[in-house]
Amino acid sequence: MNRPAPVEITYENMRFLITHNPTNATLSRFIEDWPFDDGAPPPNQIVDDWLNLLKTKFREEPGCCVAVHCVAGLGRAPVLVALALIECGMKYEDAVQFIRQKRRGAFNSKQLLYLEKYRPKMRLRPKDANGHCCVQ
């Protein structure tokens, strides 16, 4: 299978690396494993765990890059990154377009519907009048 190359998505103070399945050599770099069905949106518990991880990582290591993977790097990983952008205040349409600029083919129709209906709790809120995203 021909998989797309890893891409970095940067927004405000958040950096993500979207990639496909890690190899045995790179697996140790991933600190969590939250599997969910291919082509499906993530369960609520995974969303909560994901956002809590981001709050912790970006607070403890400002400027760090969080790698996110799924089998092909086109569905589940981009959805998690989109959720972070939406939680930071970005509209879902803008988050999808922003990710698709670097990751063509990202998201299927079920995932797009999930992102459209997703209601953020602003867990990665703007910290100042300039609207810069922060982790609180």
N, CA, C and O of each residue as an XYZ file, in Angstrom:
544
protein
N       0.831     -1.175      0.000
C       0.000      0.000      0.000
C       0.881      1.246      0.000
O       1.818      1.344      0.792
N       0.588      2.187     -0.877
C       1.337      3.426     -0.979
C       0.725      4.436     -0.009
O      -0.389      4.913     -0.229
N       1.440      4.758      1.047
C       0.925      5.654      2.080
C       1.541      7.033      1.929
O       2.691      7.165      1.512
N       0.770      8.062      2.271
C       1.317      9.420      2.192
C       2.418      9.642      3.223
O       2.456      8.995      4.270
N       3.299     10.561      2.902
C       4.388     10.898      3.812
C       3.826     11.611      5.044
O       2.774     12.244      4.961
N       4.509     11.517      6.176
C       4.064     12.256      7.359
C       4.033     13.762      7.083
O       4.857     14.279      6.328
N       3.082     14.452      7.696
C       2.980     15.907      7.537
C       2.854     16.564      8.900
O       2.259     16.009      9.824
N       3.424     17.751      9.007
C       3.308     18.516     10.241
C       2.204     19.550     10.083
O       2.140     20.265      9.083
N       1.346     19.615     11.076
C       0.274     20.608     11.140
C       0.608     21.517     12.316
O       0.733     21.054     13.450
N       0.751     22.808     12.045
C       1.085     23.773     13.086
C       0.009     24.834     13.136
O      -0.367     25.410     12.115
N      -0.481     25.084     14.337
C      -1.476     26.133     14.537
C      -1.226     26.746     15.908
O      -1.192     26.047     16.920
N      -1.050     28.068     15.925
C      -0.745     28.782     17.160
C       0.449     28.107     17.845
O       1.525     28.006     17.255
N       0.264     27.649     19.078
C       1.378     27.034     19.801
C       1.298     25.506     19.780
O       1.951     24.838     20.582
N       0.500     24.955     18.864
C       0.352     23.501     18.796
C       0.998     22.972     17.515
O       0.847     23.547     16.438
N       1.718     21.864     17.664
C       2.332     21.197     16.515
C       1.966     19.719     16.564
O       2.058     19.074     17.608
N       1.545     19.193     15.403
C       1.173     17.787     15.292
C       1.877     17.187     14.089
O       2.097     17.864     13.085
N       2.226     15.927     14.195
C       2.761     15.172     13.071
C       1.753     14.065     12.791
O       1.556     13.173     13.615
N       1.112     14.126     11.619
C       0.165     13.084     11.220
C       0.931     12.082     10.374
O       1.579     12.442      9.391
N       0.847     10.818     10.770
C       1.605      9.784     10.082
C       0.796      8.495     10.009
O      -0.258      8.370     10.633
N       1.300      7.554      9.250
C       0.661      6.242      9.179
C       1.264      5.341     10.248
O       2.080      5.785     11.055
N       0.865      4.093     10.250
C       1.279      3.130     11.279
C       2.782      3.175     11.547
O       3.582      3.156     10.612
N       3.163      3.233     12.816
C       4.597      3.246     13.132
C       5.215      1.863     12.913
O       4.525      0.844     12.881
N       6.508      1.868     12.769
C       7.245      0.608     12.655
C       7.678      0.183     14.047
O       7.516      0.940     15.004
N       8.221     -1.007     14.170
C       8.738     -1.446     15.472
C       9.819     -0.492     15.975
O       9.958     -0.283     17.180
N      10.578      0.082     15.052
C      11.665      0.983     15.432
C      11.141      2.314     15.984
O      11.805      2.938     16.813
N       9.953      2.758     15.534
C       9.434      4.057     15.979
C       8.309      3.947     17.000
O       7.883      4.959     17.557
N       7.828      2.756     17.250
C       6.688      2.560     18.142
C       6.933      3.110     19.543
O       6.007      3.620     20.173
N       8.144      3.015     20.031
C       8.438      3.462     21.398
C       8.292      4.973     21.552
O       8.207      5.468     22.676
N       8.263      5.705     20.459
C       8.104      7.159     20.539
C       6.671      7.571     20.838
O       6.411      8.708     21.232
N       5.746      6.641     20.650
C       4.343      6.923     20.925
C       4.051      6.540     22.370
O       4.419      5.454     22.817
N       3.386      7.440     23.102
C       3.206      7.198     24.537
C       1.843      6.633     24.893
O       1.667      6.120     25.998
N       0.885      6.710     24.003
C      -0.456      6.185     24.259
C      -0.913      5.390     23.045
O      -0.459      5.616     21.924
N      -1.813      4.465     23.292
C      -2.406      3.678     22.209
C      -3.906      3.643     22.451
O      -4.385      2.959     23.355
N      -4.639      4.385     21.637
C      -6.078      4.482     21.788
C      -6.763      4.011     20.505
O      -7.187      4.834     19.694
N      -6.873      2.722     20.319
C      -7.484      2.225     19.084
C      -8.993      2.478     19.051
O      -9.684      2.376     20.065
N      -9.473      2.807     17.870
C     -10.911      2.841     17.620
C     -11.135      2.460     16.164
O     -10.205      2.485     15.358
N     -12.375      2.105     15.832
C     -12.679      1.513     14.534
C     -12.249      2.393     13.373
O     -12.450      3.607     13.386
N     -11.659      1.764     12.378
C     -11.233      2.436     11.158
C     -12.440      3.084     10.489
O     -13.486      2.453     10.335
N     -12.293      4.339     10.095
C     -13.358      5.063      9.414
C     -14.396      5.649     10.340
O     -15.309      6.341      9.889
N     -14.275      5.384     11.626
C     -15.273      5.845     12.591
C     -14.756      7.046     13.370
O     -13.550      7.284     13.430
N     -15.676      7.802     13.966
C     -15.239      8.861     14.876
C     -14.770      8.246     16.193
O     -15.142      7.117     16.513
N     -13.969      8.966     16.949
C     -13.467      8.424     18.218
C     -14.547      8.402     19.294
O     -15.411      9.278     19.324
N     -14.503      7.407     20.174
C     -15.410      7.401     21.332
C     -15.104      8.585     22.254
O     -13.993      9.114     22.252
N     -16.095      8.987     23.031
C     -15.939     10.141     23.930
C     -14.745     10.003     24.866
O     -14.044     10.984     25.117
N     -14.501      8.804     25.385
C     -13.385      8.615     26.318
C     -12.044      8.889     25.640
O     -11.140      9.457     26.253
N     -11.916      8.489     24.388
C     -10.670      8.759     23.660
C     -10.516     10.258     23.424
O      -9.414     10.793     23.546
N     -11.608     10.940     23.087
C     -11.539     12.396     22.904
C     -11.074     13.057     24.199
O     -10.187     13.910     24.181
N     -11.672     12.662     25.318
C     -11.273     13.241     26.607
C      -9.807     12.953     26.916
O      -9.069     13.847     27.330
N      -9.387     11.704     26.715
C      -7.991     11.333     26.977
C      -7.038     12.109     26.070
O      -5.992     12.575     26.521
N      -7.398     12.246     24.800
C      -6.589     12.966     23.819
C      -6.407     14.424     24.248
O      -5.283     14.925     24.289
N      -7.493     15.092     24.560
C      -7.403     16.505     24.923
C      -6.657     16.698     26.238
O      -5.930     17.678     26.400
N      -6.829     15.785     27.163
C      -6.064     15.857     28.414
C      -4.571     15.660     28.162
O      -3.739     16.332     28.771
N      -4.239     14.744     27.270
C      -2.831     14.545     26.909
C      -2.246     15.828     26.316
O      -1.140     16.235     26.670
N      -2.997     16.459     25.411
C      -2.503     17.690     24.785
C      -2.302     18.789     25.819
O      -1.287     19.486     25.795
N      -3.247     18.948     26.714
C      -3.103     19.964     27.755
C      -1.829     19.732     28.553
O      -1.094     20.675     28.847
N      -1.573     18.502     28.895
C      -0.377     18.167     29.670
C       0.894     18.378     28.858
O       1.820     19.049     29.314
N       0.943     17.806     27.649
C       2.178     17.887     26.832
C       2.521     19.326     26.478
O       3.676     19.730     26.610
N       1.545     20.108     26.031
C       1.845     21.467     25.596
C       2.157     22.383     26.779
O       2.844     23.391     26.612
N       1.670     22.052     27.955
C       2.002     22.835     29.152
C       3.404     22.484     29.630
O       4.192     23.371     29.959
N       3.717     21.179     29.670
C       5.011     20.729     30.175
C       6.136     20.943     29.177
O       7.276     21.188     29.572
N       5.832     20.854     27.903
C       6.851     20.978     26.858
C       6.376     21.929     25.768
O       6.055     21.484     24.666
N       6.324     23.231     26.050
C       5.872     24.180     25.023
C       6.693     24.030     23.745
O       7.916     23.900     23.790
N       6.009     24.051     22.619
C       6.683     23.919     21.339
C       6.906     22.496     20.885
O       7.413     22.264     19.788
N       6.528     21.525     21.727
C       6.726     20.130     21.328
C       5.796     19.767     20.169
O       4.815     20.461     19.901
N       6.117     18.694     19.507
C       5.302     18.197     18.401
C       4.711     16.852     18.827
O       5.439     15.941     19.220
N       3.387     16.740     18.746
C       2.694     15.517     19.127
C       2.407     14.712     17.861
O       1.702     15.171     16.962
N       2.964     13.510     17.811
C       2.738     12.627     16.654
C       1.465     11.830     16.870
O       1.198     11.340     17.967
N       0.678     11.707     15.799
C      -0.582     10.981     15.827
C      -0.591     10.051     14.630
O      -0.295     10.465     13.509
N      -0.934      8.783     14.872
C      -0.931      7.852     13.739
C      -2.203      7.041     13.686
O      -2.908      6.871     14.681
N      -2.476      6.544     12.491
C      -3.476      5.502     12.261
C      -2.905      4.662     11.123
O      -1.762      4.882     10.724
N      -3.648      3.728     10.600
C      -3.069      2.814      9.610
C      -2.535      3.553      8.392
O      -1.397      3.329      7.979
N      -3.352      4.436      7.810
C      -2.909      5.159      6.610
C      -2.652      6.640      6.865
O      -2.126      7.329      5.992
N      -3.014      7.140      8.043
C      -2.813      8.553      8.345
C      -3.803      9.460      7.643
O      -3.524     10.640      7.432
N      -4.968      8.916      7.275
C      -5.954      9.701      6.529
C      -7.279      9.893      7.254
O      -8.071     10.747      6.855
N      -7.538      9.132      8.294
C      -8.850      9.209      8.930
C      -8.776      9.511     10.404
O      -9.025     10.636     10.837
N      -8.432      8.496     11.172
C      -8.476      8.659     12.626
C      -7.487      9.706     13.131
O      -7.850     10.530     13.970
N      -6.264      9.694     12.650
C      -5.272     10.678     13.116
C      -5.690     12.108     12.753
O      -5.644     12.979     13.622
N      -6.096     12.386     11.509
C      -6.559     13.748     11.210
C      -7.784     14.176     12.025
O      -7.914     15.353     12.360
N      -8.679     13.246     12.346
C      -9.844     13.599     13.160
C      -9.393     14.092     14.531
O      -9.919     15.087     15.030
N      -8.441     13.422     15.139
C      -7.963     13.848     16.455
C      -7.319     15.233     16.379
O      -7.521     16.060     17.268
N      -6.556     15.483     15.337
C      -5.941     16.807     15.176
C      -7.027     17.856     14.953
O      -6.957     18.950     15.513
N      -8.030     17.529     14.138
C      -9.135     18.464     13.897
C      -9.852     18.800     15.202
O     -10.215     19.954     15.430
N     -10.057     17.804     16.055
C     -10.706     18.057     17.342
C      -9.910     19.054     18.176
O     -10.493     19.924     18.823
N      -8.593     18.936     18.167
C      -7.753     19.876     18.910
C      -7.916     21.292     18.352
O      -8.017     22.254     19.113
N      -7.940     21.414     17.038
C      -8.103     22.732     16.416
C      -9.472     23.322     16.743
O      -9.588     24.515     17.022
N     -10.503     22.486     16.709
C     -11.860     22.937     17.027
C     -11.947     23.353     18.491
O     -12.580     24.359     18.810
N     -11.323     22.596     19.375
C     -11.312     22.946     20.803
C     -10.572     24.256     21.052
O     -10.793     24.919     22.066
N      -9.707     24.618     20.136
C      -8.957     25.866     20.252
C      -9.760     27.049     19.694
O      -9.333     28.199     19.795
N     -10.929     26.752     19.103
C     -11.787     27.818     18.603
C     -11.951     27.863     17.101
O     -12.701     28.698     16.597
N     -11.276     26.993     16.368
C     -11.399     26.980     14.917
C     -12.731     26.336     14.518
O     -13.153     25.364     15.145
N     -13.392     26.859     13.493
C     -14.614     26.246     12.975
C     -14.249     24.917     12.333
O     -13.148     24.750     11.808
N     -15.189     23.971     12.380
C     -14.869     22.638     11.868
C     -14.498     22.680     10.389
O     -13.590     21.966      9.965
N     -15.188     23.510      9.591
C     -14.884     23.603      8.157
C     -13.453     24.082      7.941
O     -12.741     23.583      7.069
N     -13.045     25.058      8.749
C     -11.693     25.602      8.633
C     -10.653     24.569      9.067
O      -9.585     24.466      8.466
N     -10.972     23.805     10.116
C     -10.042     22.768     10.572
C      -9.859     21.702      9.496
O      -8.738     21.265      9.237
N     -10.953     21.285      8.873
C     -10.883     20.281      7.802
C     -10.056     20.802      6.639
O      -9.173     20.103      6.141
N     -10.333     22.016      6.206
C      -9.585     22.593      5.089
C      -8.110     22.769      5.446
O      -7.234     22.486      4.628
N      -7.838     23.229      6.650
C      -6.470     23.452      7.113
C      -5.668     22.150      7.056
O      -4.523     22.139      6.603
N      -6.273     21.061      7.517
C      -5.590     19.759      7.502
C      -5.482     19.217      6.087
O      -4.442     18.676      5.711
N      -6.542     19.353      5.298
C      -6.523     18.832      3.923
C      -5.526     19.563      3.024
O      -5.104     19.015      2.006
N      -5.148     20.778      3.381
C      -4.123     21.486      2.605
C      -2.815     20.705      2.605
O      -2.062     20.738      1.632
N      -2.553     20.005      3.700
C      -1.311     19.229      3.804
C      -1.548     17.737      3.713
O      -0.617     16.983      3.433
N      -2.781     17.291      3.945
C      -3.086     15.861      3.981
C      -4.283     15.591      3.088
O      -5.403     15.395      3.562
N      -4.024     15.585      1.773
C      -5.100     15.325      0.812
C      -5.744     13.977      1.094
O      -5.066     13.000      1.414
N      -7.058     13.942      0.970
C      -7.780     12.700      1.174
C      -8.146     12.432      2.624
O      -8.749     11.407      2.940
N      -7.776     13.364      3.510
C      -8.095     13.171      4.928
C      -9.602     13.250      5.136
O     -10.275     14.075      4.518
N     -10.122     12.408      5.993
C     -11.512     12.364      6.440
C     -12.435     11.672      5.431
O     -12.351     11.887      4.222
N     -13.313     10.838      5.979
C     -14.377     10.258      5.163
C     -15.686     10.949      5.544
O     -15.700     11.801      6.433
N     -16.778     10.590      4.883
C     -18.042     11.288      5.115
C     -18.555     11.110      6.547
O     -19.122     12.045      7.112
N     -18.370      9.943      7.136
C     -18.812      9.705      8.513
C     -18.022     10.588      9.482
O     -18.585     11.140     10.427
N     -16.722     10.717      9.243
C     -15.886     11.549     10.102
C     -16.215     13.033      9.930
O     -16.211     13.791     10.900
N     -16.498     13.437      8.698
C     -16.874     14.835      8.461
C     -18.183     15.181      9.166
O     -18.312     16.262      9.740
N     -19.146     14.274      9.126
C     -20.414     14.493      9.822
C     -20.188     14.597     11.331
O     -20.789     15.438     12.000
N     -19.321     13.739     11.856
C     -18.985     13.788     13.286
C     -18.385     15.153     13.639
O     -18.788     15.766     14.627
N     -17.431     15.628     12.844
C     -16.792     16.915     13.123
C     -17.792     18.066     13.003
O     -17.729     19.026     13.771
N     -18.702     17.972     12.053
C     -19.717     19.005     11.890
C     -20.620     19.088     13.123
O     -20.987     20.182     13.552
N     -20.971     17.957     13.680
C     -21.879     17.909     14.834
C     -21.151     18.078     16.176
O     -21.791     18.308     17.202
N     -19.835     17.968     16.170
C     -19.054     18.062     17.406
C     -19.218     19.454     18.022
O     -19.089     20.468     17.336
N     -19.497     19.484     19.294
C     -19.636     20.742     20.026
C     -18.486     20.863     21.021
O     -18.432     20.144     22.018
N     -17.568     21.784     20.734
C     -16.398     21.918     21.613
C     -16.777     22.448     22.990
O     -17.754     23.176     23.166
N     -15.974     22.056     23.935
C     -16.118     22.550     25.308
C     -15.017     23.567     25.603
O     -14.823     23.986     26.744
N     -14.309     23.949     24.552
C     -13.231     24.946     24.637
C     -12.184     24.552     25.667
O     -11.741     25.373     26.470
N     -11.796     23.284     25.631
C     -10.806     22.785     26.584
C      -9.401     23.273     26.246
O      -8.508     23.228     27.092
N      -9.205     23.731     25.036
C      -7.946     24.378     24.643
C      -8.346     25.797     24.247
O      -8.484     26.103     23.062
N      -8.529     26.650     25.234
C      -9.143     27.951     25.040
C      -8.166     29.036     24.636
O      -6.964     28.951     24.890
N      -8.722     30.067     23.992
C      -7.892     31.253     23.760
C      -7.485     31.857     25.096
O      -8.286     31.925     26.028
N      -6.236     32.294     25.178
C      -5.744     32.814     26.460
C      -5.743     34.328     26.538
O      -5.670     34.896     27.627
N      -5.824     34.982     25.396
C      -5.748     36.439     25.460
C      -6.635     37.049     24.389
O      -7.271     36.341     23.607
N      -6.666     38.368     24.367
C      -7.509     39.107     23.435
C      -7.129     38.859     21.981
O      -7.945     39.058     21.080
N      -5.900     38.428     21.752
C      -5.462     38.142     20.384
C      -5.965     36.796     19.883
O      -5.782     36.456     18.714
N      -6.601     36.030     20.768
C      -7.160     34.738     20.366
C      -6.139     33.629     20.243
O      -6.424     32.605     19.621
N      -4.967     33.796     20.812
C      -3.963     32.748     20.748
C      -4.410     31.555     21.574
O      -4.873     31.706     22.704
N      -4.271     30.399     21.014
C      -4.698     29.192     21.694
C      -3.696     28.841     22.785
O      -2.486     28.977     22.605
N      -4.207     28.400     23.887
C      -3.320     28.000     24.952
C      -3.848     26.736     25.604
O      -4.946     26.274     25.294
N      -3.076     26.198     26.487
C      -3.455     25.009     27.212
C      -3.585     25.401     28.666
O      -2.637     25.893     29.278
N      -4.775     25.180     29.216
C      -5.007     25.584     30.606
C      -5.277     24.396     31.481
O      -5.494     24.552     32.683
